[in-house]
Amino acid sequence: MCARVAFMLICLAAAASAQLRARCSLSDGQVFEGQAVVYDVVIRRATEDVRIETGPQVEGLTFERVREGIRSQGFTSINGRLTRHRDWGVTWRVRAENAGIYRIPMPKIISGGKAVAGHEVTLTVQAAASQEAARVVLSASAANVVLGQAVGITVDVLLKHLPAPSPDPDPLHFHDQPFPNQLVPPQVVLPWLPAPPFGQGSFDLDQWARSVMSKGKGLRFSGVNSRRFVGEVSDVDAPDATGKSSRYRRYRFRAELRADQVGTFQFGRAMLEGSIAEKSGARFRERHIFARSEPLSVTVSEAPAEGRPAGFAGAVGRFQFTAPPPTPSVVAVGNPIYLTLVVEGHGFLDGVEIDVARQLGDGWRVEPPKILDSLAPGEARPQGFPARIGKWRQFDYKLRPLRDDIRAVPPIRFAYFDTERRSYRVLLSPEFAIQVKPAGADIDAGVVDATGGGPGTTELVAAGLSANEDDLNKIGNQRARPGPYLISLVGLLSVWLGAGFVVRRRLRLRADPTILRRRDAPGRAARRLKAARVGSGPEAVTEAVAALCGLVADLQDRPEDAVTSGDVARWAEPHLGDADERAALDELLEFGEMASFGGGGLDDVARARLLAVADRLVRTASTRRRAGVTSTVLAMLVIAGALPAQNTDLFQKGQEAFAEGRYVDAAGHYEAMLSDDYANGYVLFNLGNAWMNAGELGRAISAYRRARWFIPADANLERNLGFALERRLQELSVTDEAVIDKILFWRPTLSFSRQAGVALFFFVLAFASSLVRLMRGRRSTWIRSAAFMGFALALLFTASATLTWADQASGEHGAITDDDTRLLQWPSDEADLAYEQPLHDGDEFTVLQGRDGWLKIRVADRYEGWVPAGRAIVW
């Protein structure tokens, strides 16, 4: 009986083992509303193909299949036969929007024609409100906006303060450090962040991420990068899940979107998921959290038609409308008046225009405006670009009065929709009085005096050009001449090499005892003679002779007792001037020998005479030593040649012609002063003013650009150059800045002579530091650093000065001087266009090549072609 039962059980087990079974699991059995969990089904050792006939279906749960297929495979040997088997699996992402307990049955999966057995799993979903450790709030600055209005989207992440005994209430205090396991900061998920429902054109994800990035602890953002983000951090009081007020740390993230399309747009829930530290007894432990916000809806509609003023062009926001006085204020019929209108504030200005022609009427001819928009945050400001901050749009108009009875530029209207008042507003520019004379009349209107009449001041008026420079002391020759600086550098290098040679030689000599003895010989002999004078009688003479013997012994590196009177006489013979001195020396030596044996005697007068000869011999030896070691100082002679003097007569004639309104004549006088040997920034500045008033925009820009070489960063020059650049019909200037110019950032603010002078200063510093280090005879870190830094800075400023000089001598800069100049593909009037739009007066370019009255140029770093040389100016 027992054997039969055992046999039946074995059969049942075999039948059961013949049916495949699946292992079903959840990544987390307890989650919050809206939190995703992974549901995984794995079938092991399947030998047949597997397919899903019916996926899991549970009311209240959403299933998203994320992965399906073979996980691993292998072979099994049964009775000598190899059978292939594989582990197969499928994964779903499960989410519940409502709290409750959900039972997930085994999905219907078929393998080899048979159903795969499995078991159900249970998922517990808690209400989001029951989670008190974290909260997420998603809000908008306005739920109903008009087209073009800015909408501020704010995400507030609130994390509850850590209680004692935490050393810091910061909820992220234990993150990114052992705890005992590494805690990764929670992650914020914004489903709409990479591509917002609207305003994608005005939203830069990378720029927004940089604005909220943290250098230390912070939260993570899904889909952004691996850095940490904090936004605006503050501590606030907020109710927790029980309704009790608790202290939270708030991380606020703001994003501004521009409503650029009409409709109702949904922003998905903002979610926070991750781990935080939670107090458990007297210790802290890791806790997984999940929180989400409510969804957000924003409705965008057109600006209301009711009350819409004439001329409304779509500006939405809050703005100011300004207009500096037009220039010039006195013109002839048909001559241009330049009017600038500026709209600035906060809101939408893209594509907005002001119809000035319609507002002025038939008495004016209005050319299409040049429009400038504010730069994007972080964008580099080009040269001549307005320095305003914030959001703005500038309109530069060229107005031509057609009648001489016009007395003013009437107010210009600008209409916009005020998003705060929810109504339209109309702003007016001031009325500007002008004087219009008949066509062809002489106009006595110079540039505006921007110096207020005070010499040397750079205070500028609100409009117009800065006045001419009339100080004769400022028109000296400023032409870049590298020769004098090179000669000075060679002289400095020669001095350094000579001084280094002398210092090294002295150091070597100091280490030689023979040289040291010879060097100190005159001093020792002088001291012994001084002692001899104090004595009296034969001892004084003996001491004097001994001093001379010691001097000869030291100079010849011999023992003193080996030197005889004859040796002294032979050494002294070339240094004695006449026979009387030789006789005196012989007498001194003779009396010295007699005194050493106790004989002989001298009166005081004779002794003084003989000691005087000894003194002279000692002084002669000292003088020879100094003359032998004194180094020859090299003079740094600047052989610059005679600089040509400025022609003050031509300058005065130019000033007179300018004052009389003869601007072309004035320009001719200023240009006559300039040559290959003479240049001056202030003369070029006045030349630019003359061409500007003569209506020659390209020639004016050329003069101002050249003036910049000699008087960089001059306030009046920068103002007038900016004024000229703003008057161009189009902006085709070379704007790309070379890498070397970014490194040598001081070049635009220093002239060639200043750069070369600074380079010489740092060379002197480097050479002096190296000599000091050499003379000290031991290593010194700070002296070595000073020498290295001085030499490096000297090389940088030398390179900077060289580039500045090369730039001035290159002749590769140019500007168009005639409107409607065509850029052609080859040097012929019949050539095809290389650029569809014509070039206008003031457009700048780079010269590539010149040939038979033609110039090959590059415009705006993109377009290359040929233009007639007579329609351009090159410098």
Residue pairs with C-beta under 8 A, 6 or more apart in sequence:
19 114
19 116
19 117
20 43
20 45
20 46
20 111
20 112
20 114
20 116
20 117
21 43
21 116
21 117
21 118
22 41
22 42
22 43
22 106
22 109
22 116
22 117
22 118
23 41
23 42
23 43
23 44
23 118
24 39
24 40
24 41
24 104
24 106
24 118
24 119
24 120
24 121
25 39
25 40
25 42
25 121
26 37
26 38
26 39
26 40
26 94
26 104
26 121
26 123
27 37
27 38
27 39
27 40
28 37
28 288
29 121
29 122
29 123
29 124
30 123
30 124
30 126
31 37
31 96
31 123
31 124
31 125
31 126
31 290
32 125
32 126
32 127
32 128
32 130
32 131
32 290
32 291
32 292
33 96
33 97
33 98
33 99
33 125
33 126
33 127
33 128
33 292
34 95
34 96
34 97
34 128
34 269
34 271
34 290
34 292
35 95
35 125
35 271
35 273
35 290
35 292
36 93
36 94
36 95
37 93
37 94
37 95
37 123
38 91
38 92
38 93
38 94
39 56
39 63
39 91
39 92
39 93
39 94
39 104
39 121
40 89
40 90
40 91
40 92
41 89
41 90
41 91
41 106
41 107
41 109
41 118
42 71
42 87
42 88
42 89
43 50
43 87
43 88
43 89
43 109
43 111
43 116
44 87
45 76
45 85
45 86
45 87
46 85
46 86
46 87
46 88
46 111
47 83
47 84
47 85
47 86
47 112
48 111
48 112
48 113
49 111
49 112
50 88
50 109
50 110
50 111
50 116
51 109
51 110
51 111
52 68
52 90
52 107
52 108
52 109
53 108
53 109
53 110
54 107
54 108
55 63
55 65
55 92
55 107
56 63
56 92
56 104
56 105
56 107
57 63
58 102
58 103
58 104
58 105
60 96
60 97
60 98
60 100
60 102
61 94
61 95
61 96
61 102
61 104
61 123
62 94
62 95
62 96
62 97
63 92
63 93
63 94
64 92
64 93
64 94
64 95
65 90
65 91
65 92
66 91
66 92
66 93
67 89
67 90
67 91
68 89
68 90
68 91
69 88
69 89
69 90
70 86
70 87
70 88
71 86
71 87
71 88
71 89
72 86
72 87
73 84
73 85
73 86
73 87
74 84
74 85
74 86
75 82
75 83
75 84
75 85
76 82
76 83
76 85
77 83
88 111
90 107
90 109
94 104
94 123
96 102
96 123
96 125
98 125
99 125
99 126
99 127
100 125
101 122
101 123
101 124
101 125
102 122
102 123
102 124
102 125
103 120
103 121
103 122
103 123
104 120
104 121
104 122
104 123
105 120
106 116
106 117
106 118
106 119
106 120
107 118
108 115
109 115
109 116
109 118
110 116
128 290
128 291
128 292
129 241
130 241
131 241
131 289
131 290
131 291
132 160
132 240
132 241
132 242
132 246
133 159
133 160
133 276
133 278
133 287
133 289
134 157
134 158
134 159
134 160
134 186
134 272
134 276
134 289
134 290
134 291
135 156
135 157
135 158
135 238
135 248
135 291
136 155
136 156
136 157
136 158
136 188
136 270
136 271
136 272
136 291
136 292
136 293
137 154
137 155
137 156
137 158
137 293
138 153
138 154
138 155
138 156
138 267
138 269
138 270
138 293
138 294
138 295
138 296
139 153
139 154
139 156
139 296
140 151
140 152
140 153
140 154
140 267
140 296
140 298
141 150
141 151
141 152
141 153
141 154
142 149
142 151
142 298
142 419
143 297
143 298
143 299
144 298
144 299
144 301
145 151
145 259
145 298
145 299
145 300
145 301
145 419
146 259
146 300
146 301
146 302
146 303
146 304
146 316
146 417
146 419
147 259
147 260
147 261
147 262
147 300
147 301
147 302
147 303
147 314
147 316
148 258
148 259
148 260
148 303
148 314
148 315
148 316
148 317
148 347
148 348
148 350
148 417
149 258
149 259
149 300
149 316
149 317
149 347
149 348
149 419
150 256
150 257
150 258
150 259
150 317
150 346
150 347
150 348
150 419
151 199
151 256
151 257
151 258
151 259
151 298
152 254
152 255
152 256
152 257
153 196
153 254
153 255
153 256
153 257
153 267
153 296
154 252
154 253
154 254
154 255
155 188
155 190
155 252
155 253
155 270
155 293
156 250
156 251
156 252
156 253
157 188
157 219
157 250
157 251
157 252
157 253
157 272
158 236
158 238
158 248
158 249
158 250
158 251
159 171
159 172
159 186
159 248
159 249
159 251
159 276
160 171
160 240
160 246
160 247
160 248
160 249
161 169
161 170
161 171
161 235
161 246
161 247
161 248
161 249
162 168
162 169
162 170
162 171
162 173
162 174
162 277
162 279
162 284
163 169
163 279
165 282
166 173
166 174
166 277
166 279
166 284
167 173
169 247
169 249
170 217
170 249
171 249
171 276
171 277
172 185
172 217
172 218
172 219
173 217
173 277
174 183
174 277
174 284
175 183
175 184
175 185
175 217
175 277
176 182
176 183
176 184
176 185
176 217
177 183
179 277
179 284
179 286
181 286
183 275
183 276
183 277
183 286
184 220
184 274
184 275
185 217
185 218
185 219
185 220
185 228
185 274
186 219
186 220
186 272
186 273
186 274
186 275
186 276
186 289
187 219
187 220
187 221
187 222
187 272
187 273
187 274
188 219
188 220
188 221
188 222
188 229
188 253
188 270
188 271
188 272
189 222
189 270
189 271
189 272
189 273
190 221
190 222
190 268
190 270
191 268
191 269
192 267
192 268
193 205
193 221
193 222
193 223
193 224
193 255
194 205
194 223
196 203
196 255
196 257
196 267
197 265
197 266
197 267
197 298
198 257
198 258
198 259
198 260
198 261
198 263
198 265
198 298
198 300
199 257
199 258
199 259
199 260
201 258
201 260
202 256
202 257
202 258
202 260
203 255
203 256
203 257
203 258
204 376
205 224
207 377
207 378
208 255
209 221
209 224
209 225
209 227
209 229
212 229
212 230
212 231
212 253
213 227
213 228
213 229
213 230
214 227
214 228
214 229
214 230
216 228
217 228
217 230
218 227
218 228
218 229
218 230
218 251
219 228
219 229
219 230
219 251
219 272
220 226
220 228
220 229
220 274
221 229
229 251
229 253
230 251
231 251
231 252
231 253
231 254
232 250
232 251
232 252
232 253
232 254
233 249
233 250
233 251
233 252
234 249
234 250
234 252
235 247
235 248
235 249
235 250
236 247
236 248
236 249
236 250
237 245
237 246
237 247
237 248
238 245
238 246
238 248
239 245
239 246
240 246
258 348
259 298
259 300
261 300
262 300
262 301
262 302
263 299
263 300
264 297
264 298
264 299
264 300
265 297
265 298
265 299
265 300
266 295
266 296
266 297
267 295
267 296
267 297
267 298
268 295
269 292
269 293
269 294
269 295
270 292
270 293
271 290
271 291
271 292
271 293
272 289
272 290
272 291
272 292
273 288
273 289
273 290
273 291
274 288
274 289
275 286
275 287
275 288
275 289
276 286
276 287
276 289
277 284
277 285
277 286
277 287
278 284
278 285
278 286
278 287
303 312
303 314
303 316
303 417
307 423
307 424
308 424
309 413
309 415
309 424
309 426
310 415
311 354
311 355
311 358
311 359
311 413
311 414
311 415
312 415
312 416
312 417
312 424
313 351
313 352
313 353
313 354
313 355
313 415
314 348
314 351
314 352
315 343
315 347
315 348
315 349
315 352
315 414
315 415
315 416
315 417
316 347
316 348
316 416
316 417
316 419
317 345
317 346
317 347
317 348
317 349
317 416
317 417
317 418
317 419
318 345
318 346
318 347
318 418
318 419
318 420
319 343
319 344
319 345
319 346
319 347
319 349
319 414
319 416
319 427
320 343
320 344
320 345
320 427
321 341
321 342
321 343
321 414
321 427
321 428
321 429
322 341
322 342
322 344
322 429
323 339
323 340
323 341
323 342
323 412
323 429
323 430
323 432
324 340
324 462
324 463
325 432
325 462
325 463
325 464
326 337
326 338
326 339
326 340
326 399
326 409
326 432
326 434
326 463
327 337
327 338
327 448
327 463
327 464
327 465
328 337
328 443
328 445
328 464
328 693
329 432
329 433
329 434
329 435
329 445
330 434
330 435
330 437
330 443
330 444
330 445
331 337
331 401
331 434
331 435
331 436
331 437
331 443
331 445
332 436
332 437
332 438
332 439
332 440
332 441
332 443
333 401
333 402
333 403
333 404
333 436
333 437
333 438
333 439
334 400
334 401
334 402
334 439
335 400
335 401
335 443
335 695
336 398
336 399
336 400
336 695
337 398
337 399
337 400
337 401
337 409
337 434
338 396
338 397
338 398
338 399
338 727
339 356
339 396
339 397
339 398
339 399
339 409
340 394
340 395
340 396
340 397
340 726
341 354
341 356
341 394
341 395
341 397
341 412
341 414
341 429
342 388
342 392
342 393
342 394
342 395
343 349
343 352
343 392
343 393
343 394
343 395
343 414
344 374
344 388
344 390
344 391
344 392
344 393
345 390
345 391
345 392
346 390
346 391
347 391
347 416
347 419
349 373
349 391
349 392
349 393
350 373
352 393
353 369
353 371
353 395
354 369
354 395
354 412
354 414
356 366
356 369
356 395
356 397
356 399
356 412
357 364
357 366
359 410
359 412
359 413
360 366
360 399
360 409
360 410
362 402
363 401
363 402
363 403
363 406
364 399
364 400
364 401
364 402
364 406
365 399
365 400
365 402
366 397
366 398
366 399
366 400
367 397
367 398
367 399
367 400
367 729
368 729
369 395
369 396
369 397
370 395
370 396
370 726
370 727
370 728
370 729
370 730
370 731
371 393
371 394
371 395
371 396
372 385
372 386
372 393
372 394
372 396
372 726
373 392
373 393
373 394
374 388
374 390
374 391
374 392
374 393
375 381
375 385
380 737
381 387
382 733
382 735
383 725
383 733
384 721
384 722
384 725
384 726
384 733
386 394
386 722
386 726
396 726
396 727
398 727
399 409
401 434
401 436
403 436
404 436
404 437
404 438
404 439
405 436
406 434
406 436
407 433
407 434
407 435
407 436
408 431
408 432
408 433
408 434
409 431
409 432
409 434
410 431
411 428
411 429
411 430
411 431
412 428
412 429
413 426
413 427
413 428
414 426
414 427
414 428
414 429
415 424
415 425
415 426
415 427
416 424
416 425
416 427
417 423
417 424
417 425
418 424
418 425
437 443
442 661
443 661
444 660
444 661
445 661
445 693
446 467
446 468
446 658
446 659
446 661
446 693
447 464
447 465
447 466
447 467
447 468
447 689
447 692
447 693
447 720
448 461
448 463
448 464
448 465
448 466
448 467
449 461
449 467
450 458
450 459
450 460
450 461
450 464
450 465
450 466
450 467
450 716
450 719
451 457
451 458
451 459
451 466
451 467
451 716
452 459
452 461
455 471
458 714
458 715
458 716
460 466
460 715
460 716
460 719
464 723
465 689
465 692
465 693
465 719
465 720
465 723
466 715
466 716
466 717
466 719
466 720
467 689
467 716
468 655
468 658
468 685
468 686
468 689
469 475
469 682
469 685
469 686
469 716
470 655
471 682
472 648
472 651
474 680
474 682
475 646
475 648
475 651
475 680
475 682
475 683
476 646
476 680
477 643
477 644
477 645
477 646
477 677
477 678
477 679
477 680
478 679
478 680
478 681
478 710
478 711
478 751
478 753
479 643
479 677
479 678
479 679
480 679
480 709
480 752
480 753
480 804
480 805
480 808
480 809
481 640
481 643
482 752
482 756
482 801
482 802
482 805
483 639
483 640
483 641
484 638
484 639
484 640
485 756
485 759
485 760
485 801
487 636
487 637
487 638
487 639
487 640
488 636
488 638
488 760
489 760
489 763
491 634
491 635
491 636
491 637
492 636
492 760
492 763
492 764
492 767
493 767
494 634
495 633
495 634
495 636
495 767
496 767
496 770
496 771
498 631
498 632
498 634
499 631
499 771
500 770
500 771
500 774
502 631
503 771
503 774
503 775
504 774
506 629
507 774
507 775
507 777
509 515
509 516
509 519
510 516
514 557
517 554
517 557
518 554
518 555
518 557
518 625
519 625
520 554
521 550
521 551
521 554
521 555
521 621
522 551
522 618
522 619
522 621
522 622
522 625
523 622
524 550
524 551
524 554
525 547
525 548
525 550
525 551
525 554
525 618
525 621
526 618
526 622
528 543
528 544
528 546
528 547
528 550
529 543
529 544
529 547
529 611
529 614
529 615
529 618
531 543
532 540
532 541
532 543
532 544
532 547
532 611
532 614
533 540
533 611
534 540
535 543
537 601
538 591
538 594
538 595
538 598
538 600
538 601
538 602
539 595
540 607
540 611
541 588
541 591
541 592
541 595
541 600
541 602
541 607
541 610
542 592
542 595
542 596
544 588
544 592
544 610
544 611
544 614
545 565
545 568
545 588
545 589
545 592
545 593
545 614
546 560
546 592
547 614
547 618
548 568
548 572
548 589
548 614
548 617
548 618
549 560
549 563
549 564
549 565
549 567
549 568
550 560
550 563
551 617
551 618
551 621
552 558
552 563
552 567
552 568
552 571
553 559
553 560
553 562
553 563
555 571
555 621
556 563
556 571
565 589
565 590
565 592
565 593
568 585
568 589
569 585
569 586
569 589
572 585
572 617
573 582
575 617
575 620
576 582
576 585
576 613
576 617
581 613
581 616
584 609
584 610
584 612
584 613
585 613
585 617
587 610
588 610
588 611
588 613
588 614
591 600
591 602
591 610
594 600
602 610
643 677
644 675
644 677
644 678
646 673
646 678
646 680
646 683
647 672
647 673
650 669
650 670
650 672
650 673
651 669
651 670
651 673
651 683
653 669
654 666
654 667
654 668
654 669
654 670
654 673
654 686
654 690
655 666
655 686
657 663
657 665
657 666
657 669
658 666
658 686
658 689
658 690
658 693
663 690
663 691
663 693
663 694
664 690
664 694
666 686
666 690
667 687
667 690
667 691
667 694
667 696
667 699
670 683
670 684
670 686
670 687
670 690
671 687
673 680
673 683
674 680
674 683
674 684
674 687
679 706
679 709
679 710
680 710
681 707
681 708
681 709
681 710
681 711
681 714
681 717
681 751
682 707
682 711
684 703
684 704
684 706
684 707
684 710
685 703
685 704
685 707
685 711
685 714
685 716
685 717
685 720
687 703
687 707
688 700
688 701
688 702
688 703
688 704
688 707
688 720
688 721
688 724
689 700
689 720
691 697
691 699
691 700
691 703
692 700
692 720
692 723
692 724
696 817
696 841
697 724
697 727
697 728
697 841
697 842
698 815
698 816
698 817
698 818
698 841
698 842
698 843
698 872
698 873
699 815
699 817
699 873
700 724
700 842
701 721
701 724
701 725
701 815
701 842
701 844
702 813
702 814
702 815
702 873
702 875
704 717
704 720
704 721
704 724
705 721
705 813
705 815
705 875
706 875
707 714
707 717
708 717
708 721
708 748
709 751
709 752
709 804
709 807
709 808
710 751
711 717
711 751
712 748
712 749
712 750
712 751
713 748
713 749
724 842
725 733
725 842
727 842
728 840
728 841
728 842
728 843
729 819
729 840
729 841
729 842
730 837
730 840
730 843
732 839
732 843
732 844
732 845
732 859
732 860
732 863
733 843
733 844
733 860
734 844
734 845
734 846
734 858
734 860
734 861
735 860
735 861
736 861
740 803
741 747
744 796
744 799
744 800
744 803
746 755
746 800
747 755
747 800
747 803
747 804
750 758
750 800
751 804
752 801
752 804
752 805
752 808
755 797
755 800
755 801
755 804
756 797
756 798
756 801
758 797
759 794
759 797
759 798
759 800
759 801
760 794
762 790
762 791
762 793
762 794
762 797
763 790
763 791
763 794
765 786
765 787
765 790
765 794
766 786
766 787
766 788
766 789
766 790
766 791
766 794
769 783
769 784
769 786
769 787
769 790
770 787
772 783
773 779
773 780
773 783
773 784
773 787
776 783
811 847
811 874
811 875
812 846
812 847
812 848
812 874
813 844
813 846
813 847
813 874
813 875
814 844
814 845
814 846
814 847
814 855
814 857
814 872
814 873
814 874
814 875
815 842
815 843
815 844
815 845
815 872
815 873
816 839
816 840
816 841
816 842
816 843
816 844
816 845
816 867
816 871
816 872
817 841
817 871
817 872
817 873
818 841
818 871
819 838
819 840
819 841
820 838
820 839
820 840
821 838
821 839
821 840
821 843
821 867
821 868
821 871
821 872
822 833
822 838
822 839
822 867
823 833
823 834
823 835
823 838
823 839
823 857
823 859
823 863
823 865
823 866
823 867
824 831
824 832
824 833
824 834
824 865
824 866
824 867
825 831
825 832
825 833
825 834
825 865
825 866
826 866
827 851
827 852
827 854
827 856
827 866
828 866
831 866
833 865
834 863
834 864
834 865
834 866
835 859
835 863
835 865
839 859
839 867
843 859
844 859
845 857
845 858
845 859
845 872
846 857
846 858
846 861
847 855
847 856
847 857
847 874
848 856
848 857
848 858
848 864
849 855
849 856
850 856
850 869
853 868
853 869
853 870
854 866
854 867
854 868
854 869
855 866
855 867
855 868
855 869
855 872
855 874
856 864
856 865
856 866
857 864
857 865
857 866
857 867
857 872
858 864
859 865
